Every structure is written in structure tokens, then in C-alpha cells.
Amino acid sequence: MIRSDAGTFIVIEGIDGAGKSQLVATVAEHLRKAGVTVATSREPTYGPWGKKLRDSAATGRLPVDEELRLLIEDRREHVRDVILPALSRGETVILDRYFYSTAAYQGSRGANPDAILASMSAEFPIPDVVFLIDLPAEVGLARIAEGRGEVPNHFERLESLSAARAEYRKMATHFSNMVVVDGTQSVEAVRGEIIRCLSGRGLPR
């Protein structure tokens, strides 16, 4: 989708356990302190479509076609009601996951990641920058189990996370707006890299 808004659109991507949610919060806090109006959100959302996907994390994954359908419906609502209005107001939008996750996770289950990316790029707004927080699946799972004190859900399996990571790394070689950050570093170090990159794109350091 060709954008004509005055906002800045930032996405933070990566496998489960990469620290995306914490990074969204800390980067947003940094920008707000610098006087930037920031809207944060995540996908899947907590709307009706996203809730079905979140429920499946505990009860068992849905067929890949059904996951795709729910993700697309959820994203359409999210873009219409949250993302585009904020960008149209000139705000900086920071998302925890976007359609790159769809290509990585559903692509690793047999869907065509190139077709997903092509259709998503045609229908939905393209981010200014996508930060791929890259780390081995083993590290992500260890953080989930030890750092968060949680039992990995049905999306958080070593094989599926490794396959999703491989899809992400392929994307990084094709998308000029994707910046790969070493996710094995501390959260502070990763945050510093993101802030430095954003400062080079005109946002406060």
C-alpha cells in the first residue's frame, strides 16, 4: 500500500522470547520523553479475530489456512481503526509484530511466504523501518521459561521457532527497510541500537 501520511511507522519483529514487547515499551518511552507523539500496539490484537488466535496458543494451533484468515481479518481491523488514523495524525506508530510475522510463522508451516508478503504489502501500509531482533530459538525458549516463568505455548516450540527464524532471516536479505539486530545482547544494548538507527532517520536520539 502506498502511504501518503505524515507519520512514522516502526515495527519490531522476531521470534517469541526476543524481547519485542519490552523494546516497544522502552523505545516508545524514549521518544515520548523527547516530545514525540507515539502510539503503540501489537498483533495479533485483542479484538475478536486476534482473541481466537491467542486462544489457540493454549489449546492447539489451528489449520494454517484458518490462521491466515484470522490474521488477515484482525490486521484489516487493526489498520483501519488504529494504525492508519494514528499515521494520518502524524504520530509515530510502533508495533510488536506485523505481517512479517505472518510470513515467518505461517510460511514455516507450509504457506507461501513470498505470496503472503506480496499480498500484505499490496493491501497494508509499509513500515518505514522494521527491526528484526534475531536470536536462536534455543535462546528465545530459555528466556520464555526462565525469564518470564512461563510454559511455552503451542506457537513456542523449538522446531517451529527455528523455522520461523529462518524465514525472517531470508526476508532480511530482500527488504531494504529491515534492520537486523543481534537479539542475544542485553535489552539495553538492543534498545541503544534501535535508538541510534532511528536518530539517523530523523527521530530524537
C-alpha positions in Angstrom: 0.0 0.0 0.0 1.4 3.4 -1.0 1.4 5.7 2.0 0.6 9.4 1.9 0.5 10.1 5.7 2.9 12.3 7.7 3.6 9.7 10.4 6.4 7.3 11.1 5.7 3.6 11.2 8.1 1.3 13.1 7.7 -2.4 13.6 9.7 -4.7 15.9 9.8 -8.3 14.8 11.4 -11.6 15.9 10.6 -15.0 17.3 9.0 -15.5 20.7 11.4 -14.6 23.5 13.2 -11.9 21.5 12.0 -9.2 23.9 9.8 -7.3 21.4 7.2 -6.2 23.9 9.7 -4.7 26.3 11.6 -3.0 23.4 8.3 -1.4 22.1 7.7 0.0 25.6 11.2 1.3 26.2 11.6 2.8 22.7 8.2 4.5 23.0 9.1 5.9 26.4 12.4 7.3 25.0 10.6 9.0 22.1 7.8 10.4 24.3 10.3 12.0 26.6 11.8 13.6 23.5 8.4 15.1 22.7 7.3 12.6 20.0 3.6 11.6 20.0 3.7 7.8 20.0 1.0 5.1 19.5 1.9 1.5 20.4 0.1 -1.7 19.5 0.6 -5.3 18.8 -0.5 -8.2 16.5 -2.5 -10.3 16.9 -4.7 -7.7 18.6 -7.1 -8.3 21.5 -10.0 -7.9 19.2 -12.4 -10.8 18.2 -10.1 -12.2 15.5 -7.0 -11.8 17.5 -8.6 -13.4 20.5 -9.3 -16.6 18.6 -5.6 -16.8 17.6 -4.4 -16.1 21.1 -6.8 -18.8 22.5 -5.3 -21.3 20.0 -1.8 -20.7 21.6 -3.1 -22.5 24.7 -5.5 -25.0 23.2 -3.6 -26.1 20.0 -2.8 -24.4 16.7 -5.4 -24.0 14.0 -5.0 -25.2 10.4 -2.7 -22.9 8.6 -5.4 -21.6 6.3 -7.6 -20.7 9.3 -4.7 -18.9 11.0 -4.1 -16.9 7.9 -7.7 -16.0 7.6 -7.9 -14.8 11.2 -4.7 -12.9 10.9 -5.8 -11.0 7.8 -9.2 -10.1 9.3 -7.5 -9.0 12.5 -5.0 -6.9 10.6 -7.7 -5.3 8.4 -9.5 -4.1 11.5 -6.3 -3.0 13.2 -5.0 -1.0 10.2 -8.4 0.7 9.7 -9.1 1.5 13.3 -5.7 2.1 14.9 -2.7 2.3 12.5 -3.9 4.5 9.7 -5.7 7.0 11.9 -2.5 7.5 14.0 -0.3 7.8 11.0 -2.7 10.3 9.4 -2.4 12.4 12.6 1.3 12.4 12.1 2.1 10.2 15.0 4.8 7.6 15.3 3.4 4.1 15.5 5.4 1.3 17.0 4.1 -2.3 16.5 5.0 -5.5 18.2 4.7 -7.8 15.2 3.1 -7.1 11.8 2.7 -9.0 8.5 6.3 -10.1 8.5 5.4 -12.4 11.4 2.6 -13.9 9.3 5.1 -14.7 6.5 7.6 -16.2 9.0 5.2 -18.3 11.2 2.6 -19.4 8.6 5.3 -19.7 6.0 7.2 -22.1 8.2 4.0 -24.2 8.3 3.8 -24.6 4.5 2.1 -21.4 3.3 4.0 -19.5 0.6 5.9 -16.7 2.4 6.6 -14.8 -0.8 2.9 -14.8 -1.7 2.0 -13.7 1.8 4.4 -10.8 1.7 3.3 -9.7 -1.8 -0.4 -9.7 -0.8 0.2 -8.0 2.6 2.4 -5.3 1.0 -0.3 -4.5 -1.6 -3.1 -4.2 1.0 -1.5 -2.8 4.1 0.8 0.2 4.8 4.5 -0.4 4.6 6.6 0.4 7.7 9.4 3.0 7.5 11.7 0.6 9.4 11.4 -3.0 10.7 13.8 -4.1 13.4 14.3 -7.8 13.3 15.5 -8.9 16.7 17.4 -12.0 15.7 18.4 -14.8 18.1 18.5 -18.6 18.1 15.3 -20.4 19.0 17.0 -22.1 22.0 17.7 -18.6 23.5 14.2 -17.5 23.0 12.8 -20.6 24.6 15.2 -20.2 27.6 14.0 -16.6 28.1 10.4 -17.7 28.0 10.9 -20.5 30.5 13.4 -18.8 32.8 13.0 -15.1 32.4 9.2 -15.0 32.1 8.5 -18.0 34.2 6.1 -19.3 31.6 5.5 -22.7 30.0 6.0 -22.3 26.2 2.7 -22.4 24.3 1.8 -24.1 21.1 3.4 -21.4 19.0 6.6 -21.7 21.1 8.2 -25.0 20.0 11.8 -25.3 19.1 11.2 -26.7 15.6 8.6 -24.0 14.7 10.6 -21.2 16.2 13.8 -22.3 14.3 11.8 -22.5 11.1 10.3 -19.0 11.7 13.7 -17.6 12.4 15.0 -19.0 9.1 12.1 -17.3 7.3 12.8 -14.0 9.0 16.5 -14.2 8.0 15.5 -14.7 4.4 13.3 -11.7 4.5 16.2 -9.5 5.8 18.1 -10.1 2.6 15.3 -8.8 0.5 13.7 -5.9 2.3 15.6 -2.6 2.5 13.5 -1.4 5.4 14.5 -4.3 7.6 17.4 -3.8 10.1 18.8 -6.9 11.8 19.8 -6.5 15.5 21.6 -9.1 17.5 19.0 -10.2 20.0 21.4 -12.1 22.2 22.6 -8.8 23.6 21.1 -7.2 26.7 17.8 -5.3 26.3 19.7 -2.1 26.9 22.2 -2.8 24.1 19.4 -3.7 21.7 17.4 -0.6 22.6 20.6 1.5 22.1 21.0 0.1 18.6 17.4 0.9 17.7 17.6 4.4 19.1 20.8 5.1 17.1 19.2 3.8 13.9 16.1 5.9 14.5 18.2 9.0 15.1 19.7 8.5 11.7 16.2 8.6 10.3 15.3 11.9 11.9 13.8 10.8 15.2 15.3 12.0 18.5 18.3 10.3 19.9 
